[in-house]
Structure formats: C-alpha cells, structure tokens
C-alpha cells in the first residue's frame, strides 16, 4: 500500500502534461488524516525490537517504504498549497530525530538523515511572473521554523553525539566506537556532510528569522 501510493505520487510528478495540483489534491486530501495518523503511529514507537535491527526484516522494509513515501510527499508539496500530510515531516520532525538515535538498523537512520537534508534544502518553485517570495509561500516559513527549532533543540541535548556515522564507525561527536563494535572503520562521509548541513541550515534559518523579526519590530 505504501509502495503503491509512493509510486502513484512519483508518476504524477514526472508527467509534465498533467494538472498536478488538482490530481494530487484529489489523491491526498482524503488520505490526509490517515497519513498523519500513520506517521504518528509508526514513528512514535519503541524501536527496541530485534525486528528493526536487521536490514532484511519486514519491519525495516515497512520503514524504508514509509521514508520513500515521505520523500514523495515532500517533493509534491511544491505543486499545491500543502496538506497536513505534506507538512507533517516539518511539524513533527522530533519523531524522526528520535528514530535516528534509536536501535533501528543504520540503513534507516541514514535514509532519515538524508531526508532531513532534503527538508532543510527545500525551496518553493519561484513564480516567473510575481517572483514568489519565501514568506508568501503557504506555511513554508512556519514549517521551516518548526523544523529548525526542533533540530537545534536536540543538538543542544547532545543528539549529534548519539548518531553513529556508519554501521562500524565512530559517533559524530568523537572517536568512541559504537557499543559492541570492535571493528575499525571510517565515517560515512555522506551522512557526515548531511548532518553538518542540516545543523548549519537550521542555524541559518534561525538567524534569518530573528533578523526579520527585529526589522519588523
């Protein structure tokens, strides 16, 4: 079901001849509350079961499919005034941040971190006639502020120090090996760069937001 919905959304986005906004709204609006509920139920969860530590388990496959769906929903919000299911990743990103320091397999953590990178880099399509501005895009400023606040809050609580940089590598904050792992290995540069970018972009947005608020006052 997750895979099917993801495929449909991606196919709609690829087809240049379709009226994407109308089709996506008809597809996603009836599922809006369902998808938000699914987001809450699947991520607000204790991932201490051995089913989540294997990259080949059904539980891991479900999480991978769900991440793919979240990525498709993120890409689709550029086409219409976003529905709640297209905003939930920004508004409740704390669930994702918790998963990245849980006992799930490294594959899941990496995919979520790369998804966070796409969130902080998200930009609306510029209106060729009006030069659509960031603050004029429905909900985007609110969503980015919520995302940035959540990221900076967990960084302040040593979140980075608890994220492994590979299956067999040190944690972000130092050279200490992952618990139970005696095998040396270099850090995953893709994840390292993504984490750094996520934090820097969150800081950048907070600074910009503070400057804008100061100008308004």
Secondary structure, DSSP 8 states (H G I E B T S, - for coil): -HHHHHHHHHHHHH-TTS-HHHHHHHHHGGGHHHHHHHHHHHHSS---SGGGT-TTSHHHHHHHHHHHHHHHHHHHGGGSS--HHHHHHHHTHHHHHHHTTSSS-HHHHHHHHHHHHHHHT------TTT---GGGSTTHHHHHHHHHHHHHHHHHTT-GGG-BSSTTSBBTTSS-B-TT--------HHHHHHHHHHHHHHHHHHHHHHHHHHHH-
